[in-house]
Every structure is written in structure tokens, then in C-alpha cells.
């Protein structure tokens, strides 16, 4: 698919796949984004017909926003940090609770150039996917993304999150 887009073509192409696949399944999605700052939701809304699939998106960049908008426990943030599987699990569950969507994907990470630590260097990004009415625990994944700069890390994180939205 080649269409006019403000985003890199590979992101627009993946977003089109996500919209098409979820529309075919009758699924709606919700996003809880931190380090991507709404890029995943933006990618989806580049696609005509996305309103049939995207229920809503939460950009919860600060810890306070994660707690207030998604119900992430301060204990989780204090114990594990915002860039942790525990935090994105809670973000994904909160996104489902505060939406009508069938599937939630949450993203949090260290995009740089500052903010990294020995345990969580720049490029550390965590993802979670949760399904409504599922007995299974949310799926979580920690990735170490290699990017020359903040934009590249955010681009890669957006692609991973879009992939997680595929049925």
C-alpha cells in the first residue's frame, strides 16, 4: 500500500495491516502509550476506516498519568518502575477497564538520549498485550532496541506495538 502519510511508509503499511486484520476479526483495540507518545494511535488513524477498529488511546507519559488514567498502582511504579513488565501489564489492564476494546497494547520505555540506567539503558522498551475476558495473564515482553537516536527507538517501538495488535 502506498498512500500519502505523515509517518514512515513501513509504519503506515503495518498500521493498514492492523486495521484490516482486526476489522476482519471484528476486534477493537485500545492503546496505553508512554514513550511512543501517541505514535501508535496516530499510525492507526492514518488509515481510512480506522474508526471501526480503534476505540481509544491513552498517552500516559508521566507516572501520575499512569496512576490517574489507567489505575496503575503506585506500589508497582515504586517497586518495579514505569519501565517494567509489571507496569505495562497494569497499563494494558487499565486501558481495557477504561474502554470498550477487545485488546489492549501498552508501551513504556527509555527513548533517550538521557534517562537510562545500568539496569534499564536507553533503548529498553517494555510491551504488554491484554485481551478482554481472557483468563490468561497479559503477555509481556522487554526489548532492547538499538537506535542511533530517540526518533529511531520510538519508530522501532511503534512497529513492535503495531505487530502486537495483529490477531
Buried (B, 14 or more C-beta within 10 A) or exposed (E): EEEEBEBBEEBBBBBBBBBBBBBEEEBBBBBBBBBBBBBBBBBBBBBEEBEEBBBBBBBBBEBEBBBEBBBBBEEBBEEBBBBBBBBBBBBBBBBBEBBEBBBBBBBBBBBBEEBBEEEBEBBBBBBBBBBBEEEEEBBBEBBEBEBEEBEBBBBBBBBBBBBBBEE
